[in-house]
Amino acid sequence: MIDTSHYLVLSAIVFSIGVVGVLTRRNIIIIFMSIELMLNAVNLNLVAFANRLQDLNGQIFAIFVIVVAAAEAAVGLGIVIALFRNKKTVNVDEIDIMKW
Amino acid sequence: MEAILHAGLFYLLAAILVVFAVLTILARNPVHSAVYLISALLSMAGLFFLLGAEFVGAVQILVYVGGIMVLFLFVLMLVNVGEIEKERRASRQWRTAIVLGCVLAIELVYLLAKGAGIFSGGGGASLVEERTLNTEAVGRLLYTEYLLPFEIASILLLVAMVGAVVLAGRDSR
């Protein structure tokens, strides 16, 4: 009754919600959180196909995606802290030093 | 009976996931946004368990919720949240963003519906009887076929840790 296409549609919806979050919000940490939403949608897609094809490679891929997301979050939030220390803001509209 | 339970759990977890994902991008307070994302990730872990991927679900709870989101909350505490709430939340192009998001969602759902014949089947907890433990099978794969990516992942985490400490560390002036 619940087959793989249900999981794929759910993954597509969550990915689109993440995309809207990245394009809409101005707080950089919330943009980061929307990126994590998109990564999780991709993980759901991978694990759904691992279930469908009875192949564990999809789950291994999902584990590595989680590892890379952890590394990216650590470095990205370090950048955010350094940015905040210098600019005293996390609003991406105000970080425009490189504009001409 | 089992199919009804399976379907009920799937729809419940899917509804929780979508509702909390939408609340994550709509919340005014970033700390509320982080807590909503934690709930969404927990329901995603439930979906992983439903798909028979127990190790991935446990890793999701331990690493994603227990590590990454806690890191987010720490950074949110360091960055002064009170003053940020007064600023405008959304960019000036939010209508365009929502239109683009809807276009993307419609495209993806249309493509999935068109090829639905290929994707049907599977999706159940069909690995119940004859499989070995999921964690054991994943561990065996990780240490034999995927040994090199595993070691590279550990080096990547070391590099990320050093990088984060250097970036966020105190200026020694």
HADDOCK unambig.tbl for C-alpha pairs under 7 A between the chains (distance, minus, plus):
assign (segid A and resid 1 and name CA) (segid B and resid 3 and name CA) 6.73 0.50 0.50
assign (segid A and resid 1 and name CA) (segid B and resid 7 and name CA) 6.91 0.50 0.50
assign (segid A and resid 2 and name CA) (segid B and resid 7 and name CA) 5.92 0.50 0.50
assign (segid A and resid 2 and name CA) (segid B and resid 123 and name CA) 6.11 0.50 0.50
assign (segid A and resid 2 and name CA) (segid B and resid 124 and name CA) 6.98 0.50 0.50
assign (segid A and resid 3 and name CA) (segid B and resid 120 and name CA) 5.46 0.50 0.50
assign (segid A and resid 3 and name CA) (segid B and resid 121 and name CA) 5.33 0.50 0.50
assign (segid A and resid 3 and name CA) (segid B and resid 122 and name CA) 5.54 0.50 0.50
assign (segid A and resid 3 and name CA) (segid B and resid 123 and name CA) 4.35 0.50 0.50
assign (segid A and resid 3 and name CA) (segid B and resid 124 and name CA) 6.88 0.50 0.50
assign (segid A and resid 4 and name CA) (segid B and resid 119 and name CA) 5.69 0.50 0.50
assign (segid A and resid 4 and name CA) (segid B and resid 120 and name CA) 5.81 0.50 0.50
assign (segid A and resid 4 and name CA) (segid B and resid 121 and name CA) 6.49 0.50 0.50
assign (segid A and resid 4 and name CA) (segid B and resid 122 and name CA) 5.93 0.50 0.50
assign (segid A and resid 4 and name CA) (segid B and resid 123 and name CA) 4.81 0.50 0.50
assign (segid A and resid 5 and name CA) (segid B and resid 112 and name CA) 6.95 0.50 0.50
assign (segid A and resid 5 and name CA) (segid B and resid 116 and name CA) 6.48 0.50 0.50
assign (segid A and resid 5 and name CA) (segid B and resid 119 and name CA) 5.36 0.50 0.50
assign (segid A and resid 5 and name CA) (segid B and resid 120 and name CA) 6.08 0.50 0.50
assign (segid A and resid 9 and name CA) (segid B and resid 109 and name CA) 5.94 0.50 0.50
assign (segid A and resid 9 and name CA) (segid B and resid 112 and name CA) 7.00 0.50 0.50
assign (segid A and resid 12 and name CA) (segid B and resid 105 and name CA) 6.34 0.50 0.50
assign (segid A and resid 12 and name CA) (segid B and resid 108 and name CA) 6.19 0.50 0.50
assign (segid A and resid 12 and name CA) (segid B and resid 109 and name CA) 6.94 0.50 0.50
assign (segid A and resid 13 and name CA) (segid B and resid 105 and name CA) 5.96 0.50 0.50
assign (segid A and resid 14 and name CA) (segid B and resid 18 and name CA) 6.49 0.50 0.50
assign (segid A and resid 14 and name CA) (segid B and resid 21 and name CA) 6.98 0.50 0.50
assign (segid A and resid 16 and name CA) (segid B and resid 101 and name CA) 5.41 0.50 0.50
assign (segid A and resid 16 and name CA) (segid B and resid 104 and name CA) 6.40 0.50 0.50
assign (segid A and resid 16 and name CA) (segid B and resid 105 and name CA) 5.55 0.50 0.50
assign (segid A and resid 17 and name CA) (segid B and resid 21 and name CA) 6.91 0.50 0.50
assign (segid A and resid 17 and name CA) (segid B and resid 22 and name CA) 6.55 0.50 0.50
assign (segid A and resid 19 and name CA) (segid B and resid 101 and name CA) 6.32 0.50 0.50
assign (segid A and resid 20 and name CA) (segid B and resid 97 and name CA) 5.74 0.50 0.50
assign (segid A and resid 20 and name CA) (segid B and resid 98 and name CA) 5.90 0.50 0.50
assign (segid A and resid 20 and name CA) (segid B and resid 101 and name CA) 5.35 0.50 0.50
assign (segid A and resid 21 and name CA) (segid B and resid 25 and name CA) 5.13 0.50 0.50
assign (segid A and resid 23 and name CA) (segid B and resid 97 and name CA) 5.74 0.50 0.50
assign (segid A and resid 24 and name CA) (segid B and resid 90 and name CA) 5.35 0.50 0.50
assign (segid A and resid 24 and name CA) (segid B and resid 91 and name CA) 5.50 0.50 0.50
assign (segid A and resid 24 and name CA) (segid B and resid 94 and name CA) 5.19 0.50 0.50
assign (segid A and resid 24 and name CA) (segid B and resid 97 and name CA) 6.17 0.50 0.50
assign (segid A and resid 25 and name CA) (segid B and resid 89 and name CA) 6.06 0.50 0.50
assign (segid A and resid 25 and name CA) (segid B and resid 90 and name CA) 4.77 0.50 0.50
assign (segid A and resid 25 and name CA) (segid B and resid 91 and name CA) 6.12 0.50 0.50
assign (segid A and resid 26 and name CA) (segid B and resid 89 and name CA) 6.09 0.50 0.50
assign (segid A and resid 26 and name CA) (segid B and resid 90 and name CA) 5.85 0.50 0.50
assign (segid A and resid 26 and name CA) (segid B and resid 91 and name CA) 6.05 0.50 0.50
assign (segid A and resid 30 and name CA) (segid B and resid 30 and name CA) 6.65 0.50 0.50
assign (segid A and resid 48 and name CA) (segid B and resid 51 and name CA) 6.69 0.50 0.50
assign (segid A and resid 48 and name CA) (segid B and resid 123 and name CA) 6.92 0.50 0.50
assign (segid A and resid 51 and name CA) (segid B and resid 51 and name CA) 6.19 0.50 0.50
assign (segid A and resid 51 and name CA) (segid B and resid 122 and name CA) 6.60 0.50 0.50
assign (segid A and resid 51 and name CA) (segid B and resid 123 and name CA) 6.27 0.50 0.50
assign (segid A and resid 52 and name CA) (segid B and resid 122 and name CA) 4.52 0.50 0.50
assign (segid A and resid 52 and name CA) (segid B and resid 123 and name CA) 6.02 0.50 0.50
assign (segid A and resid 56 and name CA) (segid B and resid 138 and name CA) 6.94 0.50 0.50
assign (segid A and resid 59 and name CA) (segid B and resid 56 and name CA) 6.60 0.50 0.50
assign (segid A and resid 63 and name CA) (segid B and resid 56 and name CA) 6.24 0.50 0.50
assign (segid A and resid 70 and name CA) (segid B and resid 68 and name CA) 6.04 0.50 0.50
assign (segid A and resid 71 and name CA) (segid B and resid 157 and name CA) 5.66 0.50 0.50
assign (segid A and resid 71 and name CA) (segid B and resid 160 and name CA) 5.26 0.50 0.50
assign (segid A and resid 73 and name CA) (segid B and resid 68 and name CA) 6.73 0.50 0.50
assign (segid A and resid 74 and name CA) (segid B and resid 160 and name CA) 6.51 0.50 0.50
assign (segid A and resid 74 and name CA) (segid B and resid 164 and name CA) 5.88 0.50 0.50
assign (segid A and resid 75 and name CA) (segid B and resid 160 and name CA) 5.84 0.50 0.50
assign (segid A and resid 75 and name CA) (segid B and resid 163 and name CA) 6.22 0.50 0.50
assign (segid A and resid 75 and name CA) (segid B and resid 164 and name CA) 4.84 0.50 0.50
assign (segid A and resid 77 and name CA) (segid B and resid 75 and name CA) 6.96 0.50 0.50
assign (segid A and resid 78 and name CA) (segid B and resid 164 and name CA) 4.97 0.50 0.50
assign (segid A and resid 78 and name CA) (segid B and resid 167 and name CA) 5.31 0.50 0.50
assign (segid A and resid 78 and name CA) (segid B and resid 168 and name CA) 4.86 0.50 0.50
assign (segid A and resid 79 and name CA) (segid B and resid 167 and name CA) 6.11 0.50 0.50
assign (segid A and resid 79 and name CA) (segid B and resid 168 and name CA) 6.96 0.50 0.50
assign (segid A and resid 81 and name CA) (segid B and resid 168 and name CA) 5.87 0.50 0.50
assign (segid A and resid 82 and name CA) (segid B and resid 167 and name CA) 6.26 0.50 0.50
assign (segid A and resid 82 and name CA) (segid B and resid 168 and name CA) 5.60 0.50 0.50
